[in-house]
Amino acid sequence: MNRTECILNTNPGWITMVIDEPKIGSKGSILVCHGLTGDRSGPQNLLSILSKSLAGNGFRVIRFDFRGSGDSSGTFYNTTFKSMLEDFHKVNNFCMEKFNSSNIGVLGMSIGGVIASLASIQVKAKALALISSDIIEGITFGVHGQYAIRNGHFLLPETFWRERENIFPRYELSIHQHMQKYLCFGELDHKVEEASSELRNIGFSCRKFSDVNHLFEKYNARLELGLELSKFFESSFQEVMNQ
């Protein structure tokens, strides 16, 4: 595997990226959307571990920090779903110019799954994989004024939650059938497990992993997840090519 770290100038600001590539050739490119308050490495390096596994199985993986997170510019308090989606497209445009890959997959974790879902539709990705993401919609978040999350370590304005109430990823995915969809979650992540039956109704294949929660806390489960995602993206890309 070859790993490259680079900075994408967004003028103003920048987006920090890591590109993991197989040593020889590539079956396609996978763009990764991290979760809220997360970064391109993921919790306890989960996304880095998965990226290494995917690259080892022949995929180019592009991980990046949304502006306001990790080593990208900006402040977390100013994070919006609109800005995260804009960042995805800036990274995707860079990758299309640099690699010109016809096979595009998108991977999203937790709230990053919302961005991954919307972006995969907009770029006509061939495959969408979600980790620990229920992409819930149609609810009202009981937040008034600025709101502290992650035990008070991060603050978000009320506008963030009002924006989320008006995003409908499940509906959007239900009317766009051009891609393969996969959800992976831990059996202890009861919120996502409950949502999995509804996601099956809009075309998701679902895989439940034993004895792990939202962050796939066990190393062996992470290794297994990497292999499952590799199989999913390979079969998805191949299926589309054969149509």
PELINSUL-V552872 format. One record per run of one state. SS is the DSSP state (~ for helix, > for strand, _ for the rest). FROM is the first residue (numbers start at 1). LEN is the number of residues. Records with the same first field share a line. If there is no record, write none. Layout:
SS = FROM-LEN ; FROM-LEN
//
This chain:
_ = 1-1 ; 10-4 ; 22-7 ; 34-9 ; 57-3 ; 65-11 ; 79-2 ; 100-4 ; 110-2 ; 123-4 ; 132-15 ; 150-4 ; 157-1 ; 166-3 ; 175-5 ; 187-3 ; 201-3 ; 210-9 ; 243-1
> = 2-8 ; 14-8 ; 29-5 ; 60-5 ; 104-6 ; 127-5 ; 147-3 ; 154-3 ; 180-7 ; 204-6
~ = 43-14 ; 76-3 ; 81-19 ; 112-11 ; 158-8 ; 169-6 ; 190-11 ; 219-24
//
